[in-house]
Amino acid sequence: MYIVTVIPIQKGFQGENLTYFSPVEILLGSIVSIPLRSKTRDAIVINVENVRDLKFDLKKADFQLKKIINIKGPSPFSPAFFTACEKMKDYTVSNTGTIIKSLLPALFLENLKDLKRAKKIDEEAKSNKVGSPDTRVEVFRENIKQEKLIFQALIPDRMSWYRTLIREAFAKKESVFICVPTLFDIEQFTIELTKGISQYVFSFHGDLSKKTLINTYNSCMEETHPILIIGTGMFLSIPREDIRTIIIEHENSDSYKQFSRPFLDIRTFAEILSSVNKVKLIFGDTLLRPDTLYRHDEGILGEVASPLFRLPQAERQMVVDMREQVDDKGVKSFTVLSDTTKKMIAYALEHHESVLLFTVRKGLAGVTVCHDCGYTLLCPTCSTPVVLYGSKQRNATKIVNSRIFMCNKCGYKDTTEVRCVNCQSWNLTPLGIGTDRVYEEVKSLYPNAKIIQIDKETITSNKEARGKMAEFYKNPGSILIGTEMVFSYINTEVTHSAIVSLDGLLSIPSFNITQKILHIMEKLHETTKRNLIIQTRIPENPILEHILNGNVLPLYREDLKERKQFGYPPFKRLIKITFGGSASETEKARAHIDSLLGGYEPQIFSAFIGKVKGQYTTNTVIKIDPNLWPLPIDDKSISNTHLRESLRSLPPAFSINVDPEDLL
């Protein structure tokens, strides 16, 4: 009889370890099935002790141990991966099982017996050297300092250097893992990097079928030659011990940050994992995050080459002041498309050239206000401003070619036959420009043109989006209207582009907004071959001047200056705590936070969308010196244990987000 300590691989479990018994001995690191809360869950074995050695009598114990249900097989990840998960657990104030669950493909756990294991790993597992969380990886280059580099350059230059790096790694019998944020990136990198080595390149992403994923994994593990893995962060768990370089590509992408508990950032985990394995780590992008560039400035990160602070350039770009637009009578008026943009579209249609019209928002208008009293039309369920949509695009209502109001937060829908709830006026005015509104405008001006719209409301699947893009490329002279979503599907340059309204971005209240604007502008420049038009009612904004010049170094320096002034990353570590409940529960939660964390000067405020489905949302932000909450990349890291334990004591109703992307 054996006493077995396990960690449940389960989100929402508040503890760390549980104890069960087994009639047979189980190898450390094995994945087992356990009974937990009347359900069967997966767990990893971290300790096994013989009852005889413990001099422990189960029959006389004043508690009852439950039995391990079955042994599924050895863990599909290495001890280094487990150690990194343990470190990530402390950094995010979570637990190890939750971290593993968030970083491991579910198909791996469900099909353990079908997964091949490297011979070396399998032999060591039998001697309890591998798979045991208590047996930390003995790094064979223990005395060698880990190399961490940035690579800020245009994508063609990065690809060229990666080809050289991969060849050199193969010559040293080393494998390379390129981590990318999306399936689209995997496809593009695979096209660029597989020439001459296709038999040694393996791609992993969440859209693979069960059969394809298992076959690809097994081929990857059995291949004796060094390999190149191109995959999303969920596959950093692949236990190839010859991976000596990890590249985090498109490092600026917000797709790396998970938006549900435990709010993991794949970039952070990759850095922790690379530090455990002592492998080379490279952050690559056209424009890296300010936090990453600052660490380079401070000498924490090295460089592949001096960072380039220039945007890729379209042949011709211009800013159009939308305040100067006039109607047929010469009177200044609001218009969706400027005369300059209309002329560009007409020219493109005449010459069978492609056009991209980019907008920040979905729908017809992002906000509707009462023209008489100024009241904003809100969702009656969650108090979020409702968005006006054209239903023919969405099929959201059976009323043909009608318009509807819809809440993007909770899904509430209503017809437009509504009054202002404040003054009962019918005089409601839609404000802002969304994709539906651009579609209607373009359709009225160019009724014979092929118009394709891509946003999260009109596109329901990856397959549908790919079909729409194939249609766009197949028909020269087509017009593509879309949000940021289009960048995940454009694989060939479009001839002309226009940002319908830059003001929608400039008005977003976020400390990351400059970074966001630069990221979108970079994508548009990379995508556009000839003309790029920027429509705005704020042409004097200094951000535009630097974008037009192509040199964003002054913008980076100004952004850092403001971040330091207002206490944002990289000068402060942000920890965001969110609570949702009734009005009385929210008041109690605020008082509890203030009592528990008052010494850390918490900023407590209502969320930007303060009420969702009858529950009020309160945010708390703590700003702390990064040295008191460092990345756990070595054993010398000293963090604020008092703050961590205080956060751990919070009930499950409080969610904790370390390094949030936004605060509202």
C-alpha positions, 0 to 999 in steps of 0.5 A, spaced: 500 500 500 502 506 498 500 514 500 500 518 493 501 525 493 498 529 487 497 535 484 490 536 480 491 538 473 484 542 474 482 550 473 479 553 479 482 548 485 484 552 490 489 548 494 496 545 491 496 538 493 492 532 495 493 525 498 490 518 496 492 511 496 494 506 491 495 498 492 501 499 487 507 503 486 506 509 481 512 512 478 513 519 480 511 524 475 505 519 472 498 522 470 493 519 474 485 519 475 483 521 481 476 522 485 475 530 486 468 533 488 464 527 485 468 527 478 474 524 475 480 529 474 487 528 472 493 529 477 500 529 477 504 524 482 509 528 486 510 523 491 510 516 493 511 513 500 510 506 502 505 505 508 510 500 511 516 506 511 511 511 514 509 506 520 502 508 518 495 504 519 490 506 514 485 503 518 486 506 525 486 513 521 481 518 523 480 520 516 479 516 510 483 516 504 480 515 497 483 511 492 487 513 485 482 511 480 487 509 475 494 510 472 494 513 465 501 514 464 507 518 464 507 525 464 507 528 457 512 534 459 519 534 462 521 536 469 523 543 467 516 544 464 513 542 471 519 547 475 517 553 470 509 551 472 511 552 479 515 558 478 509 561 474 504 559 480 508 563 485 508 569 480 501 569 478 498 567 485 495 561 482 496 554 483 501 549 479 495 544 477 491 550 474 498 553 470 499 546 467 491 546 465 492 552 462 499 551 458 498 543 456 493 541 450 487 537 453 488 532 447 495 530 450 492 528 457 486 525 454 491 520 449 497 519 453 497 512 451 498 514 444 504 519 445 511 516 444 516 518 448 524 520 447 528 514 449 532 518 454 526 520 457 523 514 458 529 510 461 530 516 466 523 515 468 523 508 470 529 510 475 525 516 477 529 521 474 525 524 470 517 526 471 519 527 478 517 535 480 522 534 486 527 532 481 530 538 478 533 538 472 540 538 472 542 543 467 549 540 463 551 548 462 550 550 469 555 555 469 554 558 463 550 564 463 543 564 459 543 568 453 537 573 452 536 577 446 532 582 443 531 582 435 527 589 433 528 589 425 523 588 419 520 581 418 524 580 411 531 581 415 528 577 421 527 571 417 533 571 413 537 571 420 533 565 423 534 561 417 542 562 418 540 561 426 537 554 424 542 552 420 547 553 425 543 550 430 542 543 426 550 543 425 551 543 433 545 538 433 540 543 437 533 544 435 529 550 435 522 552 438 519 558 434 513 561 438 508 565 435 501 567 437 496 565 432 495 560 427 496 565 421 503 566 424 505 559 424 503 558 416 507 564 414 513 562 418 512 555 415 512 558 408 518 562 410 523 557 413 522 550 411 526 550 404 531 545 404 529 542 411 521 541 410 522 534 413 525 537 420 520 542 421 514 541 425 508 545 426 503 545 432 497 549 433 490 548 437 486 547 430 489 540 429 485 534 429 486 529 434 489 524 429 494 529 426 496 532 432 498 525 435 502 523 429 505 530 428 507 529 436 510 522 435 514 524 429 517 530 432 519 525 438 522 520 434 526 524 430 533 523 431 535 529 427 535 536 430 528 539 428 525 546 428 518 547 431 513 552 430 508 553 434 503 556 439 505 557 447 501 551 448 506 546 445 512 549 449 511 543 453 514 538 448 519 535 452 525 535 446 531 536 450 535 538 445 531 544 444 537 550 445 533 556 442 526 559 444 524 565 439 518 569 441 516 572 435 511 577 434 512 579 441 508 585 441 502 581 440 496 581 445 494 574 443 500 572 448 496 574 454 490 569 456 484 573 458 481 568 463 484 565 470 490 565 471 491 570 466 497 567 463 502 571 459 506 566 454 512 570 453 513 570 461 512 563 461 517 562 456 522 566 459 521 562 465 522 556 462 528 558 458 531 560 464 530 553 468 533 550 461 538 555 460 537 555 453 538 561 448 531 566 448 530 571 443 524 576 443 523 578 435 518 583 432 518 589 428 516 593 434 517 590 441 513 592 447 516 598 451 517 593 457 522 589 453 526 595 450 527 598 456 530 591 459 535 592 453 536 599 455 538 597 462 542 591 460 538 586 462 537 583 455 542 583 449 541 584 442 542 580 435 543 587 432 542 594 434 534 595 434 531 599 428 526 604 430 523 605 423 516 602 420 516 599 414 513 604 409 508 604 404 510 608 397 505 614 399 502 615 405 497 621 407 493 624 413 486 627 411 483 632 416 476 630 416 474 637 419 475 640 413 470 635 409 464 639 405 458 637 402 455 638 395 454 645 397 460 647 400 458 646 407 463 642 412 459 636 414 460 629 417 462 624 412 465 617 413 469 617 407 473 623 405 474 625 398 481 623 397 479 616 400 473 616 395 478 618 389 483 612 391 477 607 391 475 609 384 482 609 381 483 602 384 476 599 382 478 602 375 485 599 375 482 592 378 486 594 384 485 591 391 483 596 397 483 595 405 478 600 409 480 599 416 476 601 422 477 600 429 470 598 431 464 593 429 457 595 427 454 602 424 456 606 430 459 605 437 455 609 441 448 612 440 446 619 444 440 623 445 440 629 441 436 633 446 439 631 453 446 628 452 444 621 455 448 615 452 443 609 450 445 603 455 444 596 455 438 595 460 442 588 463 449 590 464 449 598 463 454 598 457 453 602 451 449 599 446 452 598 439 448 599 432 448 594 427 446 593 420 442 586 421 443 584 414 450 583 415 449 579 422 443 575 421 441 577 428 434 578 427 429 576 422 427 583 420 430 584 413 435 589 412 433 592 419 438 595 424 438 593 431 441 595 438 446 590 441 450 589 447 457 586 445 458 585 453 452 580 454 449 579 447 442 583 449 438 585 442 433 590 441 430 594 435 431 601 434 424 603 435 426 606 442 426 612 446 431 616 450 430 613 457 432 619 461 427 624 457 423 620 452 425 623 446 426 620 439 431 624 437 437 619 438 444 620 434 449 614 432 456 616 433 462 613 431 464 609 425 464 601 425 465 596 420 457 596 418 457 603 417 463 603 412 460 597 408 453 601 407 457 607 405 461 603 400 455 599 398 451 606 396 457 609 393 460 603 389 454 598 388 457 594 383 464 593 387 465 586 390 465 588 398 468 583 403 467 585 411 471 581 416 470 582 423 468 578 429 460 579 428 460 577 421 465 572 421 463 566 425 469 561 424 476 560 421 474 557 415 469 562 413 474 568 414 479 564 410 474 563 404 472 570 404 479 572 404 480 567 398 474 571 395 478 577 396 484 575 392 480 571 387 477 578 385 481 584 383 478 590 384 475 588 391 474 592 397 476 589 404 472 592 410 475 590 417 477 590 424 484 588 427 481 581 425 483 582 418 491 582 419 490 574 421 488 573 414 492 577 409 498 573 406 499 578 400 499 585 400 493 590 398 495 595 393 491 601 397 489 602 404 485 607 409 484 608 416 477 610 416 478 613 423 484 613 427 480 617 432 477 611 435 484 609 437 486 615 440 480 615 444 481 609 448 483 610 455 489 605 456 496 606 458 498 601 452 495 605 447 501 608 444 503 601 443 497 599 440 497 604 435 504 603 433 502 595 432 496 597 428 500 602 423 506 597 423 501 592 420 498 596 415 504 599 413 507 591 412 500 590 408 500 596 404 503 596 397 502 603 394 497 608 398 496 609 405 490 614 407 489 616 415 483 619 416 482 623 423 479 629 426 486 630 430 491 631 425 496 635 430 496 629 434 504 628 435 503 620 434 502 622 427 508 626 426 512 620 428 508 615 424 509 619 417 516 620 418 517 613 420 522 614 426 518 612 432 524 612 437 522 619 439 515 616 440 518 610 444 522 615 449 516 620 450 512 614 452 517 611 457 517 618 460 509 618 461 510 611 464 515 613 469 511 619 471 504 616 472 507 609 475 506 604 469 510 598 467 516 597 466 517 602 472 511 599 476 509 592 476 501 592 476 497 587 480 489 587 478 484 584 482 477 584 480 470 582 484 463 582 481 457 581 486 451 585 488 451 592 490 452 590 498 457 585 496 461 589 492 461 594 498 464 589 503 469 587 498 472 594 497 472 594 505 476 587 505 481 589 500 482 596 503 483 592 510 487 587 507 492 591 502 491 598 505 499 598 506 500 597 499 496 603 497 490 600 493 487 604 487 479 601 488 474 603 483 468 601 478 470 597 472 469 601 465 463 597 464 461 597 471 455 592 471 454 586 467 448 581 468 446 585 474 453 584 478 457 590 479 464 590 478 470 593 482 477 593 480 483 594 485 490 596 482 496 595 486 503 598 483 509 595 486 516 596 485 518 590 480 524 588 484 519 586 489 515 582 484 521 580 480 520 574 474 522 568 478 528 566 473 533 564 478 533 562 485 536 569 487 529 572 486 526 575 492 519 577 492 514 580 497 511 574 500 507 578 505 503 581 499 503 574 495 500 571 501 495 576 502 493 575 495 492 568 496 488 569 502 482 572 498 476 568 496 475 565 489 470 571 488 476 575 487 480 574 480 488 576 480 491 578 474 498 580 474 501 584 468 494 586 466 493 589 459 489 594 461 486 597 468 479 599 466 
